[in-house]
C-alpha cells in the first residue's frame, strides 16, 4: 500500500483522475453556508449610501447586522425589504478573473416589546442570494486568486438578535449568526475496467453530513446627549472547512475475466478552508449636528492575522497489489503561511435632509471607506491577491407619511450607488524561477441597492 499527503493532485494518472472525480462530485453536493457578503458590500440601501458608517446610527432593521443594540430604540414593528447587487471587476495583468457577482434580497425584521417597563426587541436579518446559496471552489496553492472576494460574495447571511434598553440611555443587544459546515463521502465499489475504462461496473454511494456552525455578534449603544450617540459592536470570526472524502474499491480488470488486481482501493480525503471571516470590533459615533445634517463615523478592527492557507490538503491511500511499486506519490510540502495582518477600517457617512414638506422628506447621503489590504505583497510561494480599497458611496431616500388609510406609519424608499477602487498593485517574486512570476493586479467593484422600510 502506498500512502502520502499532498497539497495538490497526485501525479499518478489513476490518483489524479480519482481526485478530480471526487472534487467534482462533492462540489455538486455543497451545503448552504451562512457568511457575510454584507462585510464586503453592506446591508441595505441606507447603510450603503453612508459607506456603512451606521454602527451608532441605524434606525431600521439593518441593526441586525450593524449593531443589535439599536433594535431596542424603536416602538414600531420594522420590516425592511430590498434588493442589492455588486459586480467585482478584478484583473491580473489585464485579464479578468471572473469573480462572481453578488446579488439578492436583503430582508430585516424588528419587533418591539416591553419587559418590566423597559423596551426590548427581537430581530432577524437575512441576505438571500438569487444565484447560489453557496459557492465553493478550491484552487491549487500557487494559482493567483482574489482571497477576499473569491468565495465570499455567494453566501447566505442569517442572524437572529435580542436587544434591551437599560437606564441612562444605554441599550445592549446580541445574537447568533448561522452557517453550515460539510463533511461528505463519495464511495464507488465494483470493477474498474482495464484496459477499457468504459467497461467499468461501479455502484455509487454518496453521504453528506451537515454541521451547524454559529458565531456571536453583540453591541452596545449610549445616547450620550440628545444629539450624540456612542456605540460599539462585536462580530465573531469563523472558518468554513470543507472535509471531503472519495473512496474507490474493487477489482481492476475486464468483467468476466480474472482480475489484474483483486480488492484494490483508492482513498482520497481533502480538507480545505473554503471561507474565512475575521473577528471584528467596531467603535462608532453618530452625531445629529443640525436638524438637517447627521454624521456617522466607524472605526473597525479586523483580525486577519489568524487567516490560514486555504489550499487543500489531500491525503491519499492507494493499494493496487503487485503494481504498488510502479506508483510514486511524493510527500506533501508544507503549505506556506499567508502572513496576513490585522487592519483598521475607518468609515465616514453623512445624511442631509434636502427638502421637507408635509407629505415628503427627501434625504441625500454620502460616504467613504478606506480598507487597507491585510495581505502582504505576494513575493513568495503564495498568490493570495488583494489591494487597498477606497469606497465612495452615494444615496438618496424619500420618506412618506404612510400609504392612504392602510399603512399609517412612515414608509421610506432608499437607493444607493457604491464604487470600490483597488489601485494597481505589483507583486514581484523573490525567485526568478517562480512558476507564476511577477504580475500586477487591480480592479473595482460597482454595486447598488434599492430598499423599502416599513413601520407598523
For each residue, the residues with C-beta under 8 A, 3 or more apart:
1: 317 318 319 324
2: 316 317 318 319 324 327 329
3: 316 317 318 329
4: 10 316 329 330 331 332
5: 313 314 315 316 331 332
6: 9 10 313 314 315 316 329 330 332
7: 140 141 311 312 313 314 332 333 335
8: 140 141 311 312 314
9: 6 15 16 19 20 314
10: 4 6 15 16 19 314 316 329
11: 15 16 328 329 330
12: 15 16 318 327 328 329
13: 16 17
14: 17 18 266 318 320 327
15: 9 10 11 12 18 19 266 268 316 318 327 329
16: 9 10 11 12 13 19 20
17: 13 14 20 21
18: 14 15 21 22 246 248 266 268
19: 9 10 15 16 22 23 246 268 270 314 316
20: 9 16 17 23 24
21: 17 18 24 25 186 246
22: 18 19 25 26 186 244 245 246 268 270
23: 19 20 26 27 138 244 270
24: 20 21 27 28
25: 21 22 28 29 186 206 246
26: 22 23 29 30 184 186 242 244 246
27: 23 24 30 136 137
28: 24 25
29: 25 26 184 206 208
30: 26 27 33 134 135 136 182 242
31: 134 180 181 182 208 210
32: 133 134 156 180
33: 30 133 134 155 156 179 180 181 182 240 274 275
34: 155 156 157 158 177 178 179 180
35: 152 155 156 157 179 238 240 275 277
36: 39 40 65 152 155 157 177 235 277
37: 40 41 86 102 127 129 152 153 154 155 157
38: 41 42 43 65 127 157
39: 36 152 277 280
40: 36 37 86 102 148 149 152 153 445
41: 37 38 48 84 86 102 153 418 445 447
42: 38 47 48 52 84 416 418 447 449
43: 38 47 48 62 64 65 66 106 108 125 127 157
44: 47 48 60 61 62 80 82 84 106 108 414 449 451
45: 48 49 82 84 395 397 414 415 416 448 449 450 451
46: 49 50 54 58 60 62 365 395 397 412 414 416 451 453
47: 42 43 44 50 52 54 58 62 65 66
48: 41 42 43 44 45 51 52 84 393 395 416 418 447 448 449
49: 45 46 349 365 366 367 393 394 395 396 397 414 415 416 417 418
50: 46 47 53 54 57 296 349 350 351 365 366 367 393 395
51: 48 347 348 349 366 367 368 369 391 393
52: 42 47 48 66 298 347 349 367 369 393
53: 50 57 284 296 297 298 347 348 349 367 369
54: 46 47 50 57 58 62 66 67 284 286 296 298 349
55: 58 66 67 219 231 232 233 282 283 284 296 298
56: 67 70 221 229 230 231 284 285 286 296 298
57: 50 53 54 229 284 286 294 296 349
58: 46 47 54 55 62 63 66 67 70
59: 70 73 74
60: 44 46 63 78 80 108 110 412 453
61: 44 64 71 78 79 80 108 109 110 123 125 453
62: 43 44 46 47 54 58 65 66 80 108 125
63: 58 60 66 67 68 69 70 71 108 110 123 161 163 173 219
64: 43 61 68 71 108 109 110 123 124 125 159 161 175
65: 36 38 43 47 62 108 125 157 159
66: 43 47 52 54 55 58 62 63 70 219 233
67: 54 55 56 58 63 70 173 219 221 231 233 284
68: 63 64 71 123 161 162 163 173 174 175 217 218 219 233
69: 63 72 163 171 172 173 218 219 220 221 231 233
70: 56 58 59 63 66 67 73 163 171 173 219 221 231
71: 61 63 64 68 74 110 121 122 123 161 162 163 173
72: 69 112 119 120 121 163 164 165 171 173
73: 59 70 119 165 171 221
74: 59 71 78 110 112 121
75: 112 119
76: 112 409 455 456
77: 109 110 111 112 455 456
78: 60 61 74 108 109 110 453 454 455
79: 61 108 109 453 454 456
80: 44 60 61 62 106 107 108 109 451 452 453 454
81: 105 106 107 451 452 454
82: 44 45 105 106 107 414 449 450 451 452
83: 103 104 105 106 449 450 451
84: 41 42 44 45 48 103 104 106 447 448 449 450 451
85: 101 102 103 104 447 448 449
86: 37 40 41 101 102 103 153 418 445 446 447 448
87: 101 445 446 447
88: 99 100 101 146 149 153 443 444 445
89: 96 443 444 445 446
90: 96 97 99 146 149 422 441 442 443 445
91: 94 95 96 97 441 442 443
92: 95 97 144 385 439 440 441
93: 439 440 441
94: 91
95: 91 92
96: 89 90 91
97: 90 91 92 144 145 146
98:
99: 88 90 146 149 150 153
100: 88 131 135 153 154
101: 85 86 87 88 131 153
102: 37 40 41 85 86 129 153 154 447
103: 83 84 85 86 129 130 131
104: 83 84 85 127 128 129 130 131
105: 81 82 83 126 127 128 130
106: 43 44 80 81 82 83 84 125 126 127 449 451
107: 80 81 82 125 126 127 128
108: 43 44 60 61 62 63 64 65 78 79 80 123 124 125 126
109: 61 64 77 78 79 80 123 124 125
110: 60 61 63 64 71 74 77 78 121 122 123
111: 77 121 122 123
112: 72 74 75 76 77 119 120 121
113: 119 120 121 122
114: 117 118 119 120
115: 118 120 164
116:
117: 114
118: 114 115 164 165 166
119: 72 73 75 112 113 114 164 165 171
120: 72 112 113 114 115 162 163 164 165
121: 71 72 74 110 111 112 113 162 163 173
122: 71 110 111 113 160 161 162 163
123: 61 63 64 68 71 108 109 110 111 160 161 162 163 175
124: 64 108 109 158 159 160 161
125: 43 61 62 64 65 106 107 108 109 157 158 159 161
126: 105 106 107 108 156 157 158 159
127: 37 38 43 104 105 106 107 155 156 157 158
128: 104 105 107 133 156
129: 37 102 103 104 132 133 154 155 156
130: 103 104 105
131: 100 101 103 104 154
132: 129 135 154
133: 32 33 128 129 154 155 156
134: 30 31 32 33 154 155 156
135: 30 100 132 151 153 154 155
136: 27 30 151 242 274
137: 27 150 151 274
138: 23 242 270 272 274 310 311 312
139: 143 145 150 311
140: 7 8 143 311
141: 7 8 309 311 335 336 381 382
142: 381 382 383 435 436
143: 139 140 383 436
144: 92 97 378 383 385 436 439 441
145: 97 139 150 383 384 385
146: 88 90 97 99 149 150 385 386 441 443
147: 150 310 338 375 384 385 386
148: 40 152 374 375 386
149: 40 88 90 99 146 152 153 445
150: 99 137 139 145 146 147
151: 135 136 137 154 155 274 275
152: 35 36 37 39 40 148 149 155 275
153: 37 40 41 86 88 99 100 101 102 135 149
154: 37 100 102 129 131 132 133 134 135 151
155: 33 34 35 36 37 127 129 133 134 135 151 152 275
156: 32 33 34 35 126 127 128 129 133 134
157: 34 35 36 37 38 43 65 125 126 127 177
158: 34 124 125 126 127 177 178
159: 64 65 124 125 126 175 176 177 178 217
160: 122 123 124 175 176
161: 63 64 68 71 122 123 124 125 173 174 175 217
162: 68 71 120 121 122 123 173 174 175
163: 63 68 69 70 71 72 120 121 122 123 171 172 173 174
164: 72 115 118 119 120 171 172 173
165: 72 73 118 119 120 170 171
166: 118 170 171 172
167: 170
168: 222
169: 222 223 224
170: 165 166 167 220 221 222 223
171: 69 70 72 73 119 163 164 165 166 220 221 222
172: 69 163 164 166 218 219 220 221
173: 63 67 68 69 70 71 72 121 161 162 163 164 218 219 220
174: 68 161 162 163 216 217 218 219
175: 64 68 123 159 160 161 162 216 217 218
176: 159 160 214 215 216 217
177: 34 36 157 158 159 214 215 216 217 235 236
178: 34 158 159 212 213 214
179: 33 34 35 212 213 214 215 238 240
180: 31 32 33 34 210 211 212 213
181: 31 33 210 211 212 213 240 241 242 243
182: 30 31 33 208 209 210 211 242 243 244
183: 208 209 211 243 244
184: 26 29 206 207 208 209 243 244 245
185: 206 207 208 244 245 246 247
186: 21 22 25 26 204 205 206 244 245 246 247
187: 204 205 206 207 246 247 248 249
188: 202 203 204 205 247 248 249 250
189: 202 203 205 248 249 250
190: 200 201 202 203 250
191: 199 200 201 202 250 251 252 253 255 259
192: 197 200 202 248 250 251 252 253 264
193: 196 197 198 199 200 201 253 254 255
194: 197 252 253 254 260
195:
196: 193 199 254
197: 192 193 194 200
198: 193
199: 191 193 196 254 255
200: 190 191 192 193 197
201: 190 191 193 255
202: 188 189 190 191 192 248 250
203: 188 189 190
204: 186 187 188
205: 186 187 188 189
206: 25 29 184 185 186 187
207: 184 185 187
208: 29 31 182 183 184 185
209: 182 183 184
210: 31 180 181 182
211: 180 181 182 183
212: 178 179 180 181
213: 178 179 180 181 238 240
214: 176 177 178 179
215: 176 177 179 235 236 237 238 277
216: 174 175 176 177 234 236
217: 68 159 161 174 175 176 177 233 234 235 236
218: 68 69 172 173 174 175 233 234
219: 55 63 66 67 68 69 70 172 173 174 231 232 233 234
220: 69 170 171 172 173 231 232 233
221: 56 67 69 70 73 170 171 172 229 230 231
222: 168 169 170 171 229 230 231
223: 169 170 226 228 229
224: 169 228 229 230
225: 228
226: 223 288
227: 287 288 289
228: 223 224 225 285 286 287 288
229: 56 57 221 222 223 224 285 286 287
230: 56 221 222 224 284 285
231: 55 56 67 69 70 219 220 221 222 283 284 285 286
232: 55 219 220 281 282 283 284
233: 55 66 67 68 69 217 218 219 220 280 281 282 284
234: 216 217 218 219 279 280 281 282
235: 36 177 215 217 277 279 280 281 282
236: 177 215 216 217 279
237: 215 276 277 278 279 280 303 306
238: 35 179 213 215 276 277
239: 273 275 276 308
240: 33 35 179 181 213 273 274 275 276
241: 181 271 272 273 274
242: 26 30 136 138 181 182 270 271 272 274
243: 181 182 183 184 269 270 271
244: 22 23 26 182 183 184 185 186 269 270 271
245: 22 184 185 186 267 268 269 270
246: 18 19 21 22 25 26 185 186 187 266 267 268 269
247: 185 186 187 188 265 266 267 268
248: 18 187 188 189 192 202 265 266 267
249: 187 188 189 263 264 265 266
250: 188 189 190 191 192 202 263 264 265
251: 191 192 259 261 262 263 264
252: 191 192 194 259 260 261 264 320
253: 191 192 193 194 257 258 259 260 261
254: 193 194 196 199 257
255: 191 193 199 201
256:
257: 253 254
258: 253
259: 191 251 252 253 262
260: 194 252 253 323
261: 251 252 253 264 320 321 322 323
262: 251 259 321
263: 249 250 251
264: 192 249 250 251 252 261 319 320 321
265: 247 248 249 250 317 318 319
266: 14 15 18 246 247 248 249 316 317 318 319
267: 245 246 247 248 315 316 317 318
268: 15 18 19 22 245 246 247 314 315 316 317
269: 243 244 245 246 314 315
270: 19 22 23 138 242 243 244 245 312 313 314 315
271: 241 242 243 244 312 313 315
272: 138 241 242 310 311 312 313
273: 239 240 241 276 308 309 310
274: 33 136 137 138 151 240 241 242 310
275: 33 35 151 152 155 239 240
276: 237 238 239 240 273 307 308 310
277: 35 36 39 215 235 237 238
278: 237 302 303 304 306 307 342 374
279: 234 235 236 237 302 303
280: 39 233 234 235 237 300 301 302 303
281: 232 233 234 235 300 301
282: 55 232 233 234 235 298 299 300 301
283: 55 231 232 298 299
284: 53 54 55 56 57 67 230 231 232 233 296 297 298 299
285: 56 228 229 230 231 296 297
286: 54 56 57 228 229 231 294 295 296 297
287: 227 228 229 294 295 296
288: 226 227 228 291 293 294
289: 227 293 294 295
290: 293
291: 288 353
292: 352 353
293: 288 289 290 350 351 352 353
294: 57 286 287 288 289 350 351 352
295: 286 287 289 348 349 350 351
296: 50 53 54 55 56 57 284 285 286 287 347 348 349 350 351
297: 53 284 285 286 346 347 348 349
298: 52 53 54 55 56 282 283 284 345 346 347
299: 282 283 284 344 345 346 347
300: 280 281 282 344 345 346 347
301: 280 281 282 342 343 344 345
302: 278 279 280 342 343 344 345 374
303: 237 278 279 280 306 342
304: 278 307 340 341 342 343 374
305: 340 341 342 374
306: 237 278 303
307: 276 278 304 338 340 374
308: 239 273 276 337 338
309: 141 273 335 336 337 338 382
310: 138 147 272 273 274 276 384
311: 7 8 138 139 140 141 272 335
312: 7 8 138 270 271 272
313: 5 6 7 270 271 272 332 335
314: 5 6 7 8 9 10 19 268 269 270 332
315: 5 6 267 268 269 270 271
316: 2 3 4 5 6 10 15 19 266 267 268 329
317: 1 2 3 265 266 267 268
318: 1 2 3 12 14 15 265 266 267 324 327 329
319: 1 2 264 265 266 324
320: 14 252 261 264 323 324 327
321: 261 262 264 324
322: 261 325
323: 260 261 320 326 327
324: 1 2 318 319 320 321 327
325: 322
326: 323
327: 2 12 14 15 318 320 323 324
328: 11 12
329: 2 3 4 6 10 11 12 15 316 318
330: 4 6 11
331: 4 5
332: 4 5 6 7 313 314
333: 7
334:
335: 7 141 309 311 313
336: 141 309 380 381 382
337: 308 309
338: 147 307 308 309 375 382 384
339: 376
340: 304 305 307 374 375 376 384
341: 304 305 374 376
342: 278 301 302 303 304 305 374
343: 301 302 304 371 372 373 374
344: 299 300 301 302 372
345: 298 299 300 301 302 369 370 371 372
346: 297 298 299 300 369 370
347: 51 52 53 296 297 298 299 300 367 368 369
348: 51 53 295 296 297 367 368 369
349: 49 50 51 52 53 54 57 295 296 297 365 366 367 368 393
350: 50 293 294 295 296 365 366 367
351: 50 293 294 295 296 363 364 365
352: 292 293 294 363 364 365
353: 291 292 293 356 361 362 363
354: 362 363 364
355: 360 361 362
356: 353 360 361 362
357: 360 361
358: 401
359: 400 401
360: 355 356 357 398 399 400
361: 353 355 356 357 398 399
362: 353 354 355 356 396 397 398
363: 351 352 353 354 396 397 398 399
364: 351 352 354 394 395 396
365: 46 49 50 349 350 351 352 393 394 395 396 397 416
366: 49 50 51 349 350 393 394 395
367: 49 50 51 52 53 347 348 349 350 391 392 393 394
368: 51 347 348 349 390 391 392 393
369: 51 52 53 345 346 347 348 389 390 391 393
370: 345 346 388 389 390 391
371: 343 345 388 389 391
372: 343 344 345 388 389
373: 343 386 387 388 389 425
374: 148 278 302 304 305 307 340 341 342 343 386
375: 147 148 338 340 378 384 385 386
376: 339 340 341 379
377: 425 426 427 428
378: 144 375 382 383 384 385 427
379: 376 427 428 429 430
380: 336 429 430
381: 141 142 336 434
382: 141 142 309 336 338 378
383: 142 143 144 145 378 427 436
384: 145 147 310 338 340 375 378
385: 92 144 145 146 147 375 378 425 427 441
386: 146 147 148 373 374 375 422
387: 373 422 423 424 425 441 442 443
388: 370 371 372 373 422 423 425
389: 369 370 371 372 373 420 421 422
390: 368 369 370 420 421 423
391: 51 367 368 369 370 371 418 419 420 421
392: 367 368 418 419 420 421
393: 48 49 50 51 52 349 365 366 367 368 369 416 417 418 419
394: 49 364 365 366 367 416 417 418
395: 45 46 48 49 50 364 365 366 414 415 416 417
396: 49 362 363 364 365 414 415
397: 45 46 49 362 363 365 412 413 414 415
398: 360 361 362 363 412 413
399: 360 361 363 410 411 412
400: 359 360 403 410 411 412 413
401: 358 359 410
402: 406 407 408 409 410 411
403: 400 406 407 411
404: 407
405: 408
406: 402 403
407: 402 403 404 411 454 455 456
408: 402 405
409: 76 402 454 455 456
410: 399 400 401 402 455
411: 399 400 402 403 407 452 453 454 455
412: 46 60 397 398 399 400 452 453
413: 397 398 400 450 451 452 453
414: 44 45 46 49 82 395 396 397 449 450 451 452 453
415: 45 49 395 396 397 448 449 450 451
416: 42 45 46 48 49 365 393 394 395 448 449
417: 49 393 394 395 447 448
418: 41 42 48 49 86 391 392 393 394 445 446 447 448
419: 391 392 393 444 445 446 447
420: 389 390 391 392 444 445 446 447
421: 389 390 391 392 444
422: 90 386 387 388 389 425 441 442 443 444 445
423: 387 388 390 442
424: 387 440 441 442
425: 373 377 385 387 388 422 440 441 442
426: 377 438 439 440
427: 377 378 379 383 385 438 439 440 441
428: 377 379 438
429: 379 380 432 434 436 437 438
430: 379 380 434
431: 434
432: 429
433:
434: 381 429 430 431 437
435: 142
436: 142 143 144 383 429 439
437: 429 434
438: 426 427 428 429
439: 92 93 144 426 427 436
440: 92 93 424 425 426 427
441: 90 91 92 93 144 146 385 387 422 424 425 427
442: 90 91 387 422 423 424 425
443: 88 89 90 91 146 387 422
444: 88 89 419 420 421 422
445: 40 41 86 87 88 89 90 149 418 419 420 422
446: 86 87 89 418 419 420
447: 41 42 48 84 85 86 87 102 417 418 419 420
448: 45 48 84 85 86 415 416 417 418
449: 42 44 45 48 82 83 84 85 106 414 415 416
450: 45 82 83 84 413 414 415
451: 44 45 46 80 81 82 83 84 106 413 414 415
452: 80 81 82 411 412 413 414
453: 46 60 61 78 79 80 411 412 413 414
454: 78 79 80 81 407 409 411
455: 76 77 78 407 409 410 411
456: 76 77 79 407 409
